[in-house]
Amino acid sequence: MKRRSLASRNERPLIGVTTSEVRAAERVTPTPEGEPSGREMSLGLTYLKSLEAAGALPLVMPPLNEEAIEPLLDRLDGICLSGGPDLDPESYGAGAHPELGPTQPDLDRFELAVARRADAREMPILAICRGTQALNIVRGGALFQHLPEISEEIPHRQQTPGDQTSHAVEIDPGSRLAEALEGSAVDVNSFHHQAIDRLGEGLVVSARAPDGTIEAVEDPSRPFLIGVQWHAETLVHRSYEAALFRHFVEACRDDGAEFERRSGREVA
């Protein structure tokens, strides 16, 4: 099913960004004049700033009831699946590994439903870290739940800040990712202990780490459906990561404009 849009965003496409985490409000001390503490959404501003700098209008998507997803997607030109906690292995039919971190099944259900429905609409999708794993799961794939059990050649959970890189990745030079990054060999950061195991249907591997870990996937049949295992949003001060966001935003702009032309609506 092709995606549908309700408004022209030919200049600045509207891109939905999934919530990274839902947690108790423990980092803010309530004041007598303030509202009572409760559960809150958490999402790094780096996702939003990176999309804005690339020419988009980013919109954070709260974990709503599933019946809200289709009306929400109607209004969006693209989806960014953000990073976050481990995915519940029940979502891909596996038991929990002893090293599995905290999971949020309710958040998983919403994000997986968003990814599945946006994918069915053939919307442009950029997936990052956990988002890449979620994309793989909705395509029928599965995950390694604890990478150190497989290989410790590369520390995939770096101790340095996110705006620094920790290892290289080798990118398929003929891939859409190479085109979007405008390069085929880049250094990336790494903040994960899970990674893709069984590849989802229609996805191909477009980048690997030196230890063989899958670092990026894409659907070559689509104009833009790319997932990267690293946190590209904290590396946009580097030219290749900024180019990735620009290419994604341009794909969202083109997709929205194409719908407007097909529907006969005036493009602003």
N, C-alpha and C positions, 0 to 999 in steps of 0.2 A: 504494500500500500504506500503510495506516495504521500509525503507530508503535506499539510495544509497550513496556511498562515492567514491571519485576519488583518494584517496591516503591512504596508510597505516599509521596509527598513533598508532601502537601497543604499543609504549613506552609512548608517551605523547599525549593523545587525544586532538583534537582541538575542543574547546567548544565555541559556540557563546553566547554572553551576550547582551541582548537587552538594548538599551539606556533608561536611567531613565527619562530623561527630555530634551526638546529642549527649549532654552531660549535666550533672548537677552544677548549680552556680556556686562553686566553691572558691573561685579566685577573686571574687568581689565581696568586700565587706558591706553588708546592707546598712543603710542609715535609717534613722527613725522616719525621715521624710520620704524614703524610697519605697518602691513596691516590694512585696514579699519575695524571698528567694524561691526559685523554681528551676526546672530543667530548661536548658538553653541550647540553641544551635551554636556550633563552633565551625568556623571556616577561616583559614588564613587569608588575609587581605591580598597576599601576593597573587592569588588566582585572579582576583578581580582587577587589580592594578595591571597585570600582564595583558589581560583581554582589553581593558580600556586603552592602554598604550598602543595596542594593535589596531584600534579603531572600532571596537565593539562597545555595546552597552550590556554589561554583565548583570545578571539577575540571580540572586541566591534562591535555590529551590528548597523550601522547608519540607520535611517528611510528612506529607499530608495523606489523607485517605486515597486509595488507588483510583476512586472515581474522579478525583480531581486531575489526574495526570493528562488525560486526553485534552480537556479544555486548556490546560496549561501549555501543552505542546503546540496547540493550535496557534498560540501567540508567539512562539519562539522560532528563531532561524537556525539554531544549532544548540548542541549540548556539550558541556565539559563535565566529564565524570571525574570528581576530585579524589585525592588520597584520603586516607583515614585508617581506622583500626582493621584488624583481621576480619575477613569474611567468615561467617558461620559455615563450617564444612558441610552441614546438612543441605546447604543450597546446591551442592554438587554431589550429594549422595555419599559423603565420606564421614567417618567417625573423627572425633577430635584427637589431634596429636597432643602429647603431654606438654609440648612447648607452645601450644596455641595461646595467643594473647586474648585479652578481653574482646568479646564480640557484642554486636548490637543487632540482633535479628530483626527488630522492627525497622531499623534504618536500612538493613540489607534488603528487606522485602520491597521497600519503596524505591531504593536506587536500582535494584535489579529490574523492577517493573518499568521504571523510566528508561533504562538502557534498552530493554526489550522492545518497548513501544516506539521509542525514537528510532531504533534500528529498523523496525518494520516499516516506518515511514520513509526510510532512507535519508534521514536527516544527517548533516555533517556532524561527526562526533570526534572530539579529542578526549582521550582517556589518559589519566595520569595515575601512576602507582596503583593503589587499590582500585581505581577506576578501570585500569587495564585488566586487572584480574576479574572485576565484575563483568566487563565486556566479554571476556573469554568464557565466563560461566554461562551467560545468557545464550551464547552460541553452542553450548553443550560441552564445554571444556572442563578441566579440573586443575587443581593447584598442588604444588609441593607445599606442605604446611610449614616446613622448617629447613631452610637451605643449608645451614651448617651440618645437618645430618648427611647431606649429599656431597658437599665440597666446602672446604675452608680455604681454598686457594685465594679467594677474594673476600674481604670483609664487606658484606653487603649492607651492613648497618654502620656507616661511618660515624666517627666521633667528632668530626670537624663540622663547622656551620654549613647550612644548606646552600649558601652562595658559593661554596667551594666544591671542586670535583674530587673524586677519589679513585676512579678507574676509567679505562677506555671502553668503548663499545665499537664493534665492527658492524657497519650498516651495509646492507645489500645495495650496491650502487645503482641498480635498476629499479629500486623501490620508490613508492610515493613518499616514504619518509625521507629518503635521500634528497628527493626533489624539494620537500618542504624545509628541510634543514639546510639545504644548499651545500651539502657536504656528505661524505661517506665514512669518515672516521672522526669521532668526537669523544671528548672526555665528559663524563657525567657524574652527578652525585648519586648517593645510594642510601636509602633509608627503609629497607624492607628485609624481612626474613622469610617471606613467602614469594612464590613465583609460579609462572605457568608450567604445568606438567603436560596434561593432554590438551592439545590445541583444539579450539572451538571450530565448528564447521564454517568453512568459507574464509577463515583467517589464515594468513601466512606469516612466517617469522621474517621480520625485516631488520632485526638487529640482535646480536648476542654479545655477552661479556666474554672475556678470554677463557673463563671456566665453563663456557657453554650455556650459562643461564640465559633464558629468553629475556631480552631487554625491550623489545618492541614488536608489535604485531600490526597488521593492517588487512583490509579487504581490498584487493586490487581491482575488484569490479566496481568499486564505489569511488566517486570523486574525492571524498575525504572521510575516511574512517580509520583513525590511527590511534594506537595506544602505546604509551611509553612507560617503562617501569620506573624511570627516574623522575625527580621532581623538577620538571622543566620550568615551572613557574618561578622558582627561586634563582634561575640562571639566565633570565632574560637580559642581563647586562652583557651577556655573550651573544655575538651576532647570530649564531646558528639557532639558539633557542628563541630569540626574538623573531627570526624568520619563520620558525614553526608556528608561532602564534599569528603572525601576519598571514601566512598561507591558510590557516584555519579560518580566520575571520573573513578572508576573501572568499573562501568556499561558502561560508554562511551567507555572505552578501549576494553571491552569484545565485545560490539556491533560492533565496527569498525573491530576488528579482525575476527569476525564471518562473516561479509560481505566479507572480503578478502578471507576467505576460500571458501565461496560459489561461489565467482566470479572466483576463480582460480588464483587470483593475488598473487604475492609473498609478504609475510608479512616480513617487515624489522625488 
